[in-house]
Amino acid sequence: MLELEVMLDWTCCMCGSPMGATLKCEGAGLAQKDAKALVKVPCPICHQNNQVIFTPEDGTLEDVLPDDGPVRYKIPVPSYN
């Protein structure tokens, strides 16, 4: 099994505080060409989660997005007509 250690630095997408993390990535998906990974990291200042998208192979930071929480689907309300 392939294992990689990636060091990332970014700014919190909510409050702008500098952040960083060292991540250990492993699994068969790392061998795929153009593999991307996503990790949620809470900001130590504002406590909001950041979704960090990166390339595990070389540690390239692709994007940092706010975490909108769990996806909630709207259940249609039946019509009583």
C-alpha positions in Angstrom: 0.0 0.0 0.0 1.3 3.4 -0.9 1.8 6.0 1.9 2.7 9.7 1.5 3.2 12.5 4.0 2.1 15.9 2.9 2.7 19.3 4.6 0.2 22.0 3.7 -0.1 25.7 4.6 -3.1 27.9 3.9 -5.3 30.6 5.4 -8.7 29.9 7.0 -11.4 30.7 4.5 -13.6 32.1 7.2 -11.4 34.3 9.4 -8.1 34.5 7.4 -5.9 33.0 10.1 -2.8 31.2 8.9 -3.1 27.4 9.2 -1.0 24.3 8.5 -1.2 20.6 8.8 1.0 17.5 8.1 -1.2 14.7 6.6 -0.4 11.1 6.2 -2.2 9.8 3.0 -2.5 6.1 2.2 -4.5 3.8 0.0 -4.7 2.4 -3.5 -6.3 5.6 -4.9 -3.0 7.5 -4.5 -1.5 5.6 -7.4 -4.2 7.0 -9.8 -3.1 9.7 -12.2 -4.3 13.2 -11.1 -5.6 11.9 -7.7 -7.0 14.6 -5.5 -7.8 14.4 -1.7 -10.0 16.3 0.6 -9.7 16.8 4.3 -11.7 18.9 6.7 -9.6 20.8 9.2 -11.1 23.0 12.0 -9.6 26.5 12.4 -8.0 26.9 15.9 -9.2 30.6 16.0 -12.8 30.6 14.7 -13.4 26.8 15.0 -15.0 26.6 11.5 -14.1 23.6 9.3 -12.0 24.2 6.2 -12.3 21.7 3.3 -8.8 21.5 2.0 -8.4 19.9 -1.5 -4.9 18.9 -2.5 -2.9 16.7 -4.7 -1.3 14.0 -2.5 1.5 13.2 -4.9 3.3 16.5 -4.6 1.3 18.4 -1.9 -0.1 21.0 -4.3 -2.9 22.9 -2.6 -5.9 23.0 -5.1 -8.5 24.8 -3.1 -9.8 25.7 0.4 -13.5 26.0 0.9 -15.8 26.5 3.9 -17.5 23.4 5.2 -21.3 23.7 4.7 -21.9 20.8 7.1 -23.9 17.7 6.1 -25.8 17.8 2.9 -29.5 18.1 3.7 -32.0 17.1 1.0 -35.4 18.7 0.8 -38.1 16.1 1.0 -41.0 17.1 -1.2 -44.3 17.7 0.7 -47.2 15.7 -0.8 -50.1 17.7 -2.3 -53.5 17.1 -0.7 -55.4 18.3 -3.8 
